[in-house]
Amino acid sequence: MTRRTAWGTYAHISDVLRRRLINGAYAPGARLPSEAALCAEFHVARNTVRRALSSLQAEGLITVHPGVGRFALDTAAPPRTRTEHIATRLRYQIETGRLQPGDALPSEKQLARRHGVSRTTARAALITLETAGLVTCVQGKGRYVSQDVPR
């Protein structure tokens, strides 16, 4: 028999885990508890935990090593994929002020050409920044640095 979880519970779990990551309860590079442990802690189904963890991964707060586990992002560690590499470079430009709020980001095509990747890879990097609240997409116009960049 499957357990039913209240709508939006994954968002609450994401918030709790996000606070733990930001407050240092999970040190950079530290392994997060297993899905089973989180299910037991929050009294929810595994799919709910997976959805919460997926949102943290999309925000760039955690990284997944298939077959090993999920880890708090270690900003000192080099990016593992080209998507992470592109997102990290753009994030650095935003956080250091090289790209100011309202500035246009390079297009998917420009990023793909510059980094020698597919447009899909460039798009994934931009979506990572959108999910983290650093970038806003204006349909038909492009992507811009958000006006209220979280610092």
N, C-alpha and C positions, 0 to 999 in steps of 0.2 A: 504494500500500500504506500502511495506517495504522499508526502506532506504538502499541504498547500501553504503558500507564503503570501503575506499581504502585499498588495500592489505597492511598488516603490521601496520595498525593503532593501533591495540591492543598493539604492542610493544612500540609505542610512549606513549600510555596511561600508560603502565606499568612503563616506565622510569620516567614519571612525578610523578606518585604515589610513586615510589621507592624513588625518591629524597625527596618527602614530608615526607616519613617515616623516612629516614635517618637524615634529617635536623630538625626533631622534630615538623613539622607542625601538625602531628598526634602523640600525646604523647603515650608512651607505655600503652596499655590497652584501648586507646581511640577508640570509635566506628567510623568507616569510613562512609562517606556519602553513602546513599542508591544507588542501581543500577540506579534508576530513576534519582537521582540527578546527578550522574556521566554521564549518557546519555545526560542530558540537558547541562551539562558543556562542554563536548567534542563534542557534536552534532553528536553522533553515535548511532547505534542500540544496544539494550541490550546484544545481543550475543557478540559483540565486547568488551563491558565492562566486561562481565563475563569471557571472555578469558583472558583479562588483569589481572583481580583479581585472576583467577586460577593460572597464572604464579607466582604472588606474594605469593600465598599460598604455591605453590610448593617450592619456595625459602625459605620458613619459615619466611617470613616477616609479614604475617598476619595470623590470625586464624579465623575460622568460627564457630559460635555458631548457629546451625540450628534453624530457627524460630526467631532468635534474630538479627543477623547481622554479619558483618565482623569487626574485631578489630585488631588494631596494636598489634603486638606480645609484650607481657609483659614478658621480660626475668626473672623478679622476681617472676612471677606466676609459680606454678608447672605445668609440662606437664599434659595434659588432657588424652592423649591416650598412649598406649604402644609404638606405632610408634614414637610419639613425645618424649617419655622418652628415647628411644634408640638413636634417632637422637640428642637429647640434650646432652646426655652423650658423644657421639662420637665427637660432635662439640666442647664441652668443652676440650676434650683431644687434639684436633687439635689446638684450639686457645691458649691453655696453653703451647703448645710445647711438650706435652707428646708423641704425634704422630707427627713426623717430615715429611716434604715434601718427598715423595717417599716411605714412610713406607706403608706396606700392612695393610689393615684393616681386621678384622676377617671376615670369610666367612658368608654367610647367615645362613648356618647350625650351625656354632659356635655361632652366635648371637642368633639364635632361641633357642638353647639348654641353653645358658647362662641366657637368660631372660625369658625362659618358654613361648615362643610365637611361632606362626607358621612361616615358612620360608617366607610366603607372607608378614607378618608384618615386619620381619627383612629386607626384600627387599625394602619395602616402605620407611623405615628409611634411607636406603642407597641411594635410589633414591632422597630423599629429600636433602641429602648432595651433591649428584651429581648436582642437579639442582641449588643449591646455589654456585657451583663452588669450593667446598672444596674437592671433591673426583673425581677421574678419574677412569673410568672402562676400563680395558684392556680385551677385549674379550678372554675368555678361560684361563685367568691368575688370574683375581681377581680385587679388587678395591684398589686404592692407594690414599694417600693424594696427592692432586694436588701440582705441583711444584710452581705454582703462586697463593698461597692461599691468597684471599682477606682479609686484616686485617683492 
